[in-house]
Amino acid sequence: MRNIFCILLIFGHSLINAQDNEKNSVKNTIDAFFNGFHNQDSMVIKSTVSPDIIMQTIGTDKEGLSVVKTSEFNKFLKSIVSIPDTTKFQEKLLSYEIKVDGDMANAWTPYEFWINDALSHCGVNSFQLHKQEGVWRIIYIIDTRRREGCN
């Protein structure tokens, strides 16, 4: 009985380590995405995403109604690359909640977005990732954006 318990303990520890390694790999992909984002490097950003990535934002329209807006990835890249050098911007990820099941992962990352050292808005990013040929790629990003309740 003692041997079975030891085997189960070792097996359980191995599973936890494997899960932690996958979560770290997912986090590294997201961190690489934001490294490219902050450095306005479209090639780094592209290296972290699937060619068919979907990007959406949940916000409010002029009437105050909740809406979902879909963005084209190439327009997103062009907008990031074209930010003038005189504009300082940073998306600060406040935490990571990552879940992995096989070749699928989800990351929930609350954030603050700063422009020229002033808080612009805050919200949450939700990343869906797929492990393709051993590499995690972002396949879907949806975020919320709000100006109130950020602190």
N, C-alpha and C positions, 0 to 999 in steps of 0.2 A: 504494500500500500504506500509506503514511504517513497519507493521508486517512482510510482505513478504520479504522486504529488510533485516530486522533483521535476519529472518530465513535463508535466503540465505547467509548472512555474517557469521553466526555461522556455517552453513554447510560447507562453503568454508574453513573456518579456521580449522575445524575438518579434512577435506581432506588433507590440507597442513600438519598438524601435523602428520597424519598417514603416508603420503609420506616421511616426514623427519625421522620418526621412522624407516621405512623400509630402507631408505638410510643409517642410522646409523647402522642398523643391518648388512647390506651388508659390510660396512666399517669395522665393528668389526670382521667379518669373514675373511676379507683380512688381517687385522692387526694380527689376531690369526695365520693365515698361516705364516706370516713373523716372528712372535714371535717364532714359532716352527722352522722355517728356520734358524734364527739367533742363536737359542739355539741348533741346530742340533738334534731336537727332532722329530723323525719320527711319533710318536703317535699323537702329537699335529697337525702336518701337515695333517696326515690322517683324523683327526677329522673334518677338514674344507673342505674336498673334497668328491666328489662322487666317488664310486668305479670304475666308467667307465670314469674317467677324461681323457681328451685329452690335451697334451702339445705340442706346436709347437713354433718354432722360425723362424723369417724372418731375413736373413742375406745375405751375399755375398759369392760366392765361389771363388776359386783361380783365376778365369778369370774375377772376378768382376761382375758376373751376380747375380741377386737377386734370392734367393732360399728359399724354405720353408722346414724346417727339423722337423720331428716328433720325440719326445722322449718318451720312455717308462717311466711311472711314477715310477715304482719300481727301475729302474736304476737311476732316478733322486734322489730318497730317499737315495739310497746307496751312491751316490756321495756326497750328503750333509753330511750324517752321518760320512763319512770317511775323511772329511777335517781335517787335523792335527790341534791339539790345538795351534800349533805355528803360524798358519795362521789366521789372523784377517780378517774377511770379513763382509761387510754390504751392503745391498741394501737399499738405501735411496729413499723412495717414496716422490716425490716433490709436488704432489697434487692428488686429487681424483675428477673425474667427474663421478657421479653415476646416472644411469637412471633405474627406476623400472617400470614394467608393470605387475601387478598381481604377478605371481610366477616366473617371469623372471627378471633378473637384469644384467646390464652391468656396469663395472667399467673401466675407462681409467686412468692409473696411470703412468705419466712420472717418470723416475727413474735415479739414478746414482748408479753404482756398484763400490764399493771400496774394494781393497785388500791391506792389510797391510798399511792402511792410504794413498794409492795412487789410484787415479781414474783409473779404468780399462776400463770401457765403460759406455755407457748410452743408453737410448731408452725409449720405452713405453711398458707397460704391458696392455693387454686387457683381462679382466676376464669376463667370462659368468657364471652366477650363477642361480641356480634353487632352489626354496623354497620347500623343501621336508619335509613333516610332521611338518611344522612350523619352520624349520631350514634352513637357507641359506647354500648351499653347492656349491663349485666351480666345474663346470662341464667342463670348457674349459679355457685354458690359452694360449695366443699367445703373443709373445713379439718381439720387434725389438732390435737389438744390433748394436751399432756403436762406433767407437773410435774417430771420428771427430765431431765437432760441439756440444760438450757436455757442454760447458760453456756459 
